[in-house]
Amino acid sequence: IKLLQEYIFKASSCLKIYKTIKPLHVQGRTDTHLNNMTCKIQKCYRGLSTRKKFIRKKSIYIKRQKKKHLIYSTLLVQRVWQGFIGRKKATEQAKIIWEKYLDSETSRPYWYNKATGSTSWTKPLVFGNTDIGNPVKLPKSGNLYTVSCSSCAIRLVSS
């Protein structure tokens, strides 16, 4: 109110209007009317400044949210890629450790772990959708096989 009274109401155009209104009306009524108008101007200014401040804060908030979303998306892509690479490496390591055989009696595949010596009728989970490849077919227990050296004909292995 002081700013309006000191600067705006002292402007030449406002002084002319004030001088013409003042003698026509009672002194208190004119001042009351001016005070009411000053309050309305203040309300409009406060509303305008508050809206500008809100819009500025909202735009900052939206920029931050977009930045957070971009960072989250980047991290998600990295996490998916690293998971893919990790699973691929684990599968490659498992192919070195596991061997796949066909049972001679049931013709079903089973997996043998060279490191632990364990066998399993179900495919290890580490392979996922992939597998070792073609299984090794074992001979029936009644069959006799002999492996000899081709150059010297010495019997190396027999089963």
Protein Blocks (a to p, Z undefined) as FASTA:
>chain_A
ZZmmmmmmmpmklmmmmmmmmmmpcfklmmmmmmmmmmmmmmmmmmmmmmmmmmmmmmmm
mmmmmmmmmmmmmmmmmmmmmmmmmmmmmmmmmmmmpccdddfklopacdddfknopacf
bdcfklmmacfbjcdddddfkbccddddfklopafbdZZ
